[in-house]
Amino acid sequence: MTPLEELLAERIRRHGPIPFADFMRECLYHPVHGYYSKPEAQRFADYYTSVDVHPIFGRLLARKFAWMWEQLARPKEFWLVEAGAGVGRLAEHILDSCEAKLPGLYDALRYVAVERSASRLGQAAMRLQRHAAEGHLRVSPEIPTQIPAGCVFSNELMDALAVHRVVMREGALQEIFVGWDNGKFVDVMARVSTCAINEYFAAQGVMLRKGQHAEAGLEACDWITEVGRRIERGFALTIDYGHRAAELFDQRHMRGTLLAYRGHRVSEDFYASPGEQDLTAHVNFTALETWGQRSGLETAEFISQTAFLLVLGEPGEFADLYDEGQSEAHRIRARLQLKTLIHPEGMGERFQVLVQRKSSGKL
Ligand SMILES: C[S@@+](CC[C@H](N)C(=O)[O-])C[C@H]1O[C@@H](n2cnc3c(N)ncnc32)[C@H](O)[C@@H]1O
């Protein structure tokens, strides 16, 4: 038994079954035993993200932020808030690139690397010391309450937020709770724990099929509405794997999209080794659009990562993005890594980019 398994089992024995979202939140974010609460050392054993593939990903994103800064008429302070910044690797790539290639933007940049895990936040602070000393960055556990002009963005944050699990039975939604029986966690079906779950599907016009399993990402909905409230003028940019609702809840996804990752192996054993495996669900972009609108965020772009990166790289045919003075062998390697990011069979078509915009005076 992992220490977290003991804690969760005890809680369920005392108080009864808990919604899966509570179980998932504890598995990922319990302050001591949560998967993301531990310092990032073992991570590459489990998964990697676009950020880890090559700094080109951050360099291309820096260009998009320069475009946004121009769109907002070059404000003197451009707040760039990265949510779920992890150990600050992407922040480093973006800041280094702005400093070297986009000096006007760099001068205006007020980068806030936001991370919920204290140990990762500490790692990010160490890594980004130089940019912090120059007044361009700070790390924080919270998104700033007011963002006068700027962008809040995330890469693979939304898929790591807790979800409720439901199943359609006899014409009604049933929620899957986590119970404890005979020394193991078990699924327990019951009425939904909150009417927000019914509202989640109704607001998107989604009717699940008989026997269909699905996730309701209520945390992501609250998160994007709150982000919209905090931005006065600017953008929200979300990169993640997932779909719009029509695809996410179609007959190809009868079992839902929740998965567990450990050692680059994927499984549906969500209850194995709590706190030691990653749990993740595909992102529902329609929900982000619907709940973003409630605080004035209008959809500006929704495209695949392939299309998004190709547009940003095209002007210099990507050649200007490689490190200077590299050997030919290094260049070839970098080109192959770039392919992983943009190739449809790599990360390119699985990942989507949603850009939402808020104009001043909206809500
Ligand atoms: C899958 S990792 C992605 C890390 C990084 N963005 C990347 O692409 O490599 C998700 C990160 O989001 C953090 N996180 C989760 N919920 C958060 C929240 N509400 N606010 C800030 N960070 C959060 C986790 O602690 C974790 O470091």
The ligand as a MOL file (V3000), in Angstrom:
LIG
                    3D

  0  0  0     0  0            999 V3000
M  V30 BEGIN CTAB
M  V30 COUNTS 27 29 0 0 0
M  V30 BEGIN ATOM
M  V30 1 C 1.3880 17.7910 -16.9220 0
M  V30 2 S 2.2710 19.0000 -16.0270 0 CHG=1
M  V30 3 C 2.7940 20.0870 -17.3470 0
M  V30 4 C 3.9920 20.9080 -16.9820 0
M  V30 5 C 4.4850 21.8820 -18.0760 0
M  V30 6 N 3.4510 22.8470 -18.4250 0
M  V30 7 C 4.9480 21.1540 -19.3400 0
M  V30 8 O 4.3570 21.3200 -20.3660 0
M  V30 9 O 5.9410 20.4170 -19.2420 0 CHG=-1
M  V30 10 C 0.9810 19.9230 -15.2070 0
M  V30 11 C 1.5080 20.9230 -14.1830 0
M  V30 12 O 0.4460 21.7800 -13.7550 0
M  V30 13 C 0.5360 21.9790 -12.3400 0
M  V30 14 N -0.8130 22.4070 -11.8850 0
M  V30 15 C -1.9210 21.6750 -11.7720 0
M  V30 16 N -2.9760 22.4240 -11.3660 0
M  V30 17 C -2.5280 23.6760 -11.2370 0
M  V30 18 C -3.1310 24.9130 -10.8800 0
M  V30 19 N -4.4320 24.9890 -10.5640 0
M  V30 20 N -2.3610 26.0240 -10.8710 0
M  V30 21 C -1.0540 25.9570 -11.1900 0
M  V30 22 N -0.4090 24.8080 -11.5430 0
M  V30 23 C -1.1360 23.6820 -11.5680 0
M  V30 24 C 1.0090 20.6350 -11.8430 0
M  V30 25 O 1.5440 20.7240 -10.5470 0
M  V30 26 C 2.0430 20.2700 -12.9120 0
M  V30 27 O 3.3160 20.7980 -12.6130 0
M  V30 END ATOM
M  V30 BEGIN BOND
M  V30 1 1 1 2
M  V30 2 1 2 3
M  V30 3 1 2 10
M  V30 4 1 3 4
M  V30 5 1 4 5
M  V30 6 1 5 6
M  V30 7 1 5 7
M  V30 8 2 7 8
M  V30 9 1 7 9
M  V30 10 1 10 11
M  V30 11 1 11 12
M  V30 12 1 11 26
M  V30 13 1 12 13
M  V30 14 1 13 14
M  V30 15 1 13 24
M  V30 16 1 14 15
M  V30 17 1 14 23
M  V30 18 2 15 16
M  V30 19 1 16 17
M  V30 20 1 17 18
M  V30 21 2 17 23
M  V30 22 1 18 19
M  V30 23 2 18 20
M  V30 24 1 20 21
M  V30 25 2 21 22
M  V30 26 1 22 23
M  V30 27 1 24 25
M  V30 28 1 24 26
M  V30 29 1 26 27
M  V30 END BOND
M  V30 END CTAB
M  END
